[in-house]
Amino acid sequence: QTTKSEKVILNPKQVSEATFRIVQSGTFRVSGNVNAMNLTLNIPQEGVLNISVDADDWKYVSDEFGNKILVLQWKNPSAEARYKAEIIVKNRAHFQNEKPVATAPEYLKENEQVKFTPEIAKAAFPFERTVKRAAELAKWVNSYVTYDLSIVGQLKPSDWVYENKRGVCVEYSNLLSSLLKTSGIPTRYIVGYAYSTVENKLIGHTWVEILADDGSWIPLDPTWNEAGYLDATHIKTANRIDANLTQKLVYIGFGNIDVNWIKNDDEIALLDYKLANITRLSLSADDIAFNEQSVIKGVVETNSCTIETVNISSCKTETGKNLLNIMEAERTIWTCGKSDLYWPFNSTYIDRDFSYTCPVSAYDQTGSSAKI
């Protein structure tokens, strides 16, 4: 779906709560004797504070997937009928603990966008039915696929994505869905809005959810590398079996009739938000002597399962070189509760006859940091 929103510099993974205004609008050009006309709109599934609708009448109904949808209605519409639905929604970040995965064959099926191939099966192997494995596959898709805005609107299937390694949120989600379903993990497709760190604004977005055995759904966003924890800029408007989200227009009449639907881009505005760090970082290390090696230990603590990326850096010499040579300075892990990280390092540019104090800093994608 195409959206219009103001650019704002934001770290979405810190957004714990947010209020939005979403406007869907358009015009119908009606010819002939149209007696009745209905339009279905997908709306936020949670946190709706207020709805204002400009149409003859409107009502809530549920679709075949259990989504709440808005139905706008007209009787004997005029030659030009306009509509506008303005929704205020307050959204909160999603926190999730690790749970066993359910068995649900209806959510394991192949479709036009989610293809099963030997290559995808090989990438999914070993076929573990756990939330941890699902998060690992989401991490893999995030690193495997390159974000490419030229693919917007093309809805490329998972086999194409695996072969070409590029796409936007639809393609990321299609490939992850194939990997998950191949692994026997029940998966559905989520359509809505979220903040884009590429475009620095709120856009139409898609991600996936997997089914836990207690009936709850656990989110995974391979595009923005989130799982378990999902930041509050993610606004769910529908769950589907694929990305084919359609807003349906139905009209009846007699004689030669026609309705031309001119749909405006969805407008979404961020009205207010709160930031919070969902993780806590700490670092420790022993002193080392000349030409020795040692290890920096990091501890990550969180109240939610999450994909955590931690970057670490040392002090620098007067010429800008790192005083310590730290192995694999960026680490991405799946963590639930508390996890340890270890960075081997050695001294690169120090003199045998001097004593040094070298600050080491670490930070993650949610804004948490630590220093020793």
N, C-alpha and C positions, 0 to 999 in steps of 0.2 A: 504494500500500500504506500502511496506517495503522501508525504507530510510536509508541512511548512512549520518551521520553528526557528526561534532566535538562537544565534550561536552564543554559547556560554562555556567558559573554561571551567571544567569540573572533573574531579576524580570520582567517577560513579561508584566505585567499589567502597567508598566511604559513606555513601548516601544511605542512611538507615531509615529515613522517613521523608516523604515528599508529597506535595499537593500539586495537582495539574489541572489545567483547563483544556478539554478536548472538544473541538468543534468539527462536526461533519455537516457539510452543506452542499447544495446543488440546485439545479433548475430542470424542470420537465417542460418540454415543448410538446403540447398535446394537439393532435389533429383528429377530427372525426368525433363521433359520439362515444366517449369513454365514460362508462357508468361508475366504475370503481377502480381504484389503483392502490396497491400496497407496496411498500418498500421495507425490506429488512436491513437493519444495521447491527453490526457487531459492536458491543460496548464492553467497558471494563467489567470483569467478573467479580471483583472485590473492591470494597472501599468507596463506593459511589456515595457522595454526599448530597448531590443535587443534579436533577435533570430538567432542562428547559427545552421544549420542543415546539417548533413552528411548523404545524401541519394541521389538517382538519381534525385529526384524532390520532391517538397512539396508545400502544399497550406493550406490556412485557409478555414474552412467551419463551419457551425453551425449545431448542432444536434437537436433532437426533443424537447429538453428542452430549446433551445436557447443558449446553451453553445458554446463558440468558441473552436474549436478543431483543432489540427494539423494533417494533413494527409500526411504521407510519402509514396512515390511512387517509384516503381522499374519496369523497363521493361527488360524482359529476365534476371533475377538476376543470378549471378554466384552461384557456389556450396556453397560458404560461403559469405553471405552479412551482413555487419555490419551497424549499425546506431547509431547516436548520435545527440540528440537535447539539446542544451545548451541555457538556457533562463536567462536573467538578468531582475529582476523585482524589482520595488520600490513600497513598500506597505505603506499605511498610516492607522492609527487607525480609527475605525468607530465610529462616534458620532451620537447619535439618541435622538430626543425629543419624548415625549409620544404622541401617535396618536390613533385615533379610529381604531379598527380592522375591516378588510374587510369581506365580505361574498363571499366565493368561494368554492362551493361543490366539485370541482375537487381536492382540497387539503385537503379534510376531509376523504378520503377513507382509509379503512383498507388494509393492504397488508401482505406479508409473514413475515415481521419483525415487523410490527406495528399492534399489536393485540388489540382488544377491549374485555375486560372481566369485569364482575361485580366488581371484586376487584379493577381494575384500575379505573373504573367509580367512585367507592366509594372514592378512593384517590383523584380524580380530583374534587369532589364535594366541594363547590358549583360551578356550571358551568358558571363562569363569562367570558365574552368575552372582556377582556381588556388586555393591555400590562402589567399592574401591576400584574394581576393574572398570566399571562404567566411567568413573572419573579419570582413570588412566587413559581410556580411549578418547575422552573429551580433550585431554591434554595433548594426545597424539594428533588429533585432527587439527587443533589450534596451531601446532607447529608445522604440520604437513601442508596445509592449505594456505595460500597467499591471498590476502584480501584484495579484491580487484573490483573497483566500482564500475568498470565497463561491462560487468556481467549482470548488473541490476536488472531485474524483471525477466530474466531469461529462464529461471526455474530449471536449472540443469540437474539431471538425475545423478544419483550417487556414483554410478559406474563412470560417467563422464568426469565427475569431480575427482575420483581416484586417479584417473588417467591424466587429467590436465592440471591438477593441484592448484586450482584457483577458484574464486567465487566470492560471494557475499554470504550473509547469514543463512539464506535458503540452502546454498550449496554446502556450507559447513554442517548444517543440521541434517541434510539428506545423507551425507556420508556417515555422520555419527549414528543416525538411525539405522543404517544398513549394518554397521559394525555391531551395534547393540542387539539388533534383532537376530543377526547371525549367531550371536553368543547366547541366544535364548533369553534375553532381557526384555520384558514387555515395555514398549516405547510408544509414546504419542507425540504429536507435533503441536507446538504452541505458537500462536500468532498474537502479536500485540505491538508495543512500542518499547524502546529503550534508548538510553543515551549512547551515542556513537563517539568513541574516542578518536576515530579517524576524521569525522566531520565536525566534532565539537558541538553537537546538537542532538535533540531527540528526533528519532526517526522510526519508521515502521521496522519491526524486527521480528525474528523467529528464533526459537530455541526448542529444546525437547525436554520431556519429563519421562522418568521411568517409574514403574509401579512397584511399591513396597507391599509386603504381605499383610500389612495392617490396613490396606486400602488407600494409603496416602500416596502422593506423587512427589518425586524428588527431582528438582530441576537441574539441568545441565546446559550451559551455554558455551558451546565450543568456540564461537566467534570471539567472545570476550574472556574466555578461559575462566569460567565460573562453574562451580558445581556444589550442591548442598546448600551453601550460602548463595543467595541471589540478591543483588543490590536493589534498592527501592525504586530505581528508574525503570525497572522491568514492569510493564503494565500488561497483564494478560487480557486479551479480548476474546480468545476462543481457543479450544483444543480441537485438533483435527487429526486425520490419518495422514495428511500430506499438506503441502503449502497452498493448495487450491482453495483459498478463502474467497467466497463469492458473496456479494451483496445482491440480493435477489429483488428484481422489480417484476410485479405481476399486475396486469390490468385486463379488464373485460369491458366489452361494449358491443356495438352492432354497426354493421356497414364497414366502410373502409376506414380503419383506425390505425394510428401510429403514435408512439411516444418516443421522443428523442431525449435521452437522459444526459445532461451535462453535469458531471460530477467535479466539484472543486477538490483540491488537495486538502487532506485532513490538516487542521491546525492544532498544534499542541504547544502549550505554554507551561513552563515550570514556574509556579506561583510562590512556592516556599519549599525549603528542605532543611533537614538536619543531618549533620555529619557525625560519625562515630567510628572508632577503630575497633574492629572485631577481633583483632589479634594483639598479643603482647609478646615482645621480643626481648631476649637477654643474651649476652655474650660473655664468654670467659676464655682465658688462655694462660698458659704458663710462660714464664720468662725463658728466653733461649740465649745461648751463647753463640759466638761466631761460628758460621758454617754448620749450624745445627738445623734440624727440621722439627716442627711441632704441629699442633692442631688447635684451631680455634673452634670452640664448641658454641653452638647457638641453640636456644630453646624457644620453640614457638608454642604459645598457649592460646586456645580459642574455645568459645562456648558452642561453636557450630562446626560441623564438617565443612571443609572448604579446600579449594585449590589455592595453595600459598606459594608465592614467588618471592624469594628473599635475595637481595643483592648485598654484597659485602665489598668494602674497599679499605685500603690501608692509607697511611700517610704517604707523602711523596717527598722526594729529594728536592733540593733547590733547583734542579733542572727539570722537575716535573715527572720524574720516573717513580714508580711505586717502590717504596723501601722494602716491602714484603711481597714475595711472589706467592699469591693465594690461588690455589687450584680451584677451577670451576666456581668463579666468584658469584654466578647466578645459579640458584637452585629453585626448582619448582617441584612441590610435593603435594600429595593428598594427605590431609591431616584431620583428625577428629579428637579434639581435646588437647593433647600435648605431644609434641614430637621433638626429637633431637636432630640437629644438623651438625656436620663436622666438615671443616675446611682445612686440609693439610696446607702448610705453608713453609717457606724457608726464607732466609734473609738474602737479599740480592745485592743491595748496594750499601753495605755497612763495613766499617773499618774494624779490624781486630782490636785496636787499642782504645776504642771509645765506647761509652755507654749511651744507649738511645732509649727514648720513650716514643713509641709510635702509636698514636690513636688509631683504632680500627672501628669503622662504622658499618651498621647494617640497617637496611630499610626494606619494607615490603610494599605491595601494591595497594594496601588499605591505609597506608599512612603511618603505620607503626615504625619505630626506629629504636636502635640501641647503640651504645658506644662503650668501648673499653680503652 
